[in-house]
């Protein structure tokens, strides 16, 4: 295992018959890093997580988690340092929230002293002694997050962590993730809520049909896929003529100049606009979102696979 990595995958594949659920993936995630796994349903995200947790055997390749093979007996020594929130967390309805966290704490061999702090962290302290049968979907999700935080894990794996949560609770989840990162934990998120992730993750891994089609920071992926930034310029109608003379009549839509430029050329482009000495009232700059980046990479991969005749995952 390479130094400073809590997760390392080397040429990892998982086959189910002729279907390649995960296809030759290399990936390393370091302490203090938050990586998002994104992809359509069936892209391989869940299978990848199950291999990291030792729940599924890879067909080929090497998986190392905190220095151990998840399938080896030595991995039992580090399981207590891993927090996991599955996509669907099932609880016993006749148990209280407190009884549930006590049960999971005992499984991890963790002291019960910090349970109230966990309830407070996910805003459930007032419902800690209520039966789970009375919990809403959002409350169950928050209890699942509290369960994942037991023992201050060094590796935190969250599958759709904001599912069913209201806006305030979603913000709290990302605050928890940031705290874990700052404490040196590795955080792995699998999520379809791409619009929430843009400014909250360090890197993103885009999966499509079992393949890792892109890996990097959102800024790098925007640059590499070639999606432009969109710029809207607001100015008095009397000043728009100079803009259209410079950029062309087609840029004017509903009284607003709507332009685009490569993401790395925004400063130069905006200087060009300012040099026109137009009395501007507002400028909006929108970089490509993670959702747009993801769709562009997925579509490119589909096109590349069709050209090579390589669509063999169905």
Buried (B, 14 or more C-beta within 10 A) or exposed (E): BEEEBBBBBBEBBBBEEEBBBBBBBEBBBBBBBBBBBBBBEBBBBBBBBBBBBBEBEBBEBEBBBBEBBBBEEEBEEBBBBBBBBBBEBEBEEEBBBBBBBBEBBEEBEBEEEBBEEBBEBBBBBEBBEBBBEEBEEBBBBBBBBBBBBBBEBBBBBBBBBBBBBEEEBBEBBBEBBEEBBEEEBBBBBBBBBBEBBBEBBBBBBBBBBBBBBBBBEBEBBBBEBEBBBBBBBBBEEEBBEEBEEBBEEEBBEEEBBBBEBBBEEBEEBBEEBEEBEBEBEEBEBEBBBBBBBBBBBBEBBBEEBEEEEEEEBE
